[in-house]
């Protein structure tokens, strides 16, 4: 005896819809976050104590620099930027231990830069960058590390923009 093909087709459609609904129910949280219908879980905001200022505060706090920055400072900041690139690569690959190690190296490089940072506005900006690098080194959350990297980059890009505006765009010596 032959079962009508329309019946098989409708049963297949119903089974497919039921399975799709079940999968949607099981993964409703991640799907809602994926489609931005829900806020991501705020585990990082409450569980990670940080001293990082908000992005708006960082942008507002970036001072004006003197017309020419010290050449030693610029050289150290360029070395630090190479470390920041490796740090960003580690965060892209979700390798937090490597990112923490790169952040520690960055702290050392920025502390060297701070020794030649003059005037006070420049020193404060370098210290902001050090604070963000320490935040990356000490966190156990990729999300917090990425936010810290964004704030760190705002500070370092401020230096780079100033150097470009002042006409000092020479390449670093290898």
Secondary structure, DSSP 8 states (H G I E B T S, - for coil): ----HHHHHHHHHHHHHHHHHHHHHHTHHHHHHHTTSS---THHHHH-------HHHHHHT-----SS--HHHHHHHHHHHHHHHHHHHHHHTT-HHHHHHHHHHHHHHHHHHHHT--SHHHHHHHHHHHHHHHHHHH-S-HHHHHHHHHHHHHHHHHHHHHHHHTT-------
